[in-house]
Amino acid sequence: GDSPALFELIVRASLEMGLDQALANLEQCVSEKRLAWLQANWVAAAPGTDPIQEGYRWFYEKYLKLSMPVDGEIVERTPTRMVMRWRNACPTLDACRKLGLDTRLVCRQAYHLPAQKFLTRIDPRLRFDRSYEMIRPYTDYCEEIIRVGD
């Protein structure tokens, strides 16, 4: 898991290889973990199923075990886009606060691409975005977007 102990290792590793490389290594591990879980658990949806809903269901509900309205809210839903604001307990946020790391950097460099890879496996048209201006602790939520297309 993304515990403070993991991030203490990242900080120690960054002293030798630099923070960018340490986060790149973490990104690779996170990608492998997520894709292995998806390969072991995923059941393809029926043809004609809404790809955004499927991406949301598999990534947030099944993999991350988040639910609405307990953990956040959907603030926009169109046929091509879903915007969520998450307020759930977050071990990455907790570790970053404890160790003085910037969530904008950590989440962009270690967690953005793994989320994209996960969604691409669900449907190659899906795209993951995160607002790095609307991210905790700088706001009271983390805003994330699933959309179809470029």
PEUR-V474954 format. One record per backbone hydrogen bond with DSSP energy under -1.0 kcal/mol. NH is the residue of the N-H (numbers start at 1). CO is the residue of the C=O. E is the energy in kcal/mol with one decimal. If there is no record, write none. Layout:
BEGIN
nh: <NH;NH>
co: <CO;CO>
e: <E;E>
END
This chain:
BEGIN
nh: <3;7;8;9;10;11;12;13;14;16;17;18;22;23;24;25;26;27;28;29;30;31;32;33;34;35;36;37;38;39;40;41;42;49;54;55;56;57;58;59;60;61;62;63;64;66;71;73;75;76;78;82;83;84;85;86;87;94;95;96;97;98;99;100;101;106;107;108;109;110;111;112;115;116;117;118;119;120;121;122;123;126;127;129;131;138;142;143;144;145;146;147;148;149>
co: <1;3;4;5;6;7;8;9;10;13;13;14;18;19;20;21;22;23;24;25;26;27;28;29;30;31;32;33;34;35;36;37;38;46;50;51;52;53;54;55;56;56;57;58;59;60;67;85;83;83;81;146;76;144;73;142;71;90;91;92;93;94;95;96;96;102;103;104;105;106;107;107;111;112;113;114;115;116;117;118;119;123;147;145;143;135;86;134;84;129;82;127;80;125>
e: <-1.6;-1.9;-2.1;-1.8;-2.0;-2.4;-2.3;-3.0;-2.3;-1.2;-2.5;-1.7;-2.1;-2.8;-2.0;-2.3;-2.0;-2.7;-2.0;-2.0;-2.9;-2.6;-2.4;-2.5;-2.6;-2.7;-2.2;-2.1;-2.5;-2.5;-2.0;-1.5;-3.0;-1.7;-2.2;-2.8;-2.7;-2.9;-2.7;-2.6;-1.9;-1.4;-2.4;-1.9;-2.2;-3.1;-3.1;-2.0;-2.3;-1.2;-3.1;-2.6;-2.5;-3.1;-2.8;-2.8;-3.4;-2.4;-2.5;-2.7;-2.5;-2.3;-2.4;-1.1;-2.0;-2.6;-2.6;-1.1;-2.8;-2.6;-1.2;-1.1;-1.4;-2.0;-2.9;-2.1;-2.3;-2.5;-1.6;-1.1;-2.5;-2.2;-2.9;-2.6;-2.4;-1.6;-1.9;-2.6;-2.4;-3.1;-2.3;-2.4;-2.0;-2.9>
END
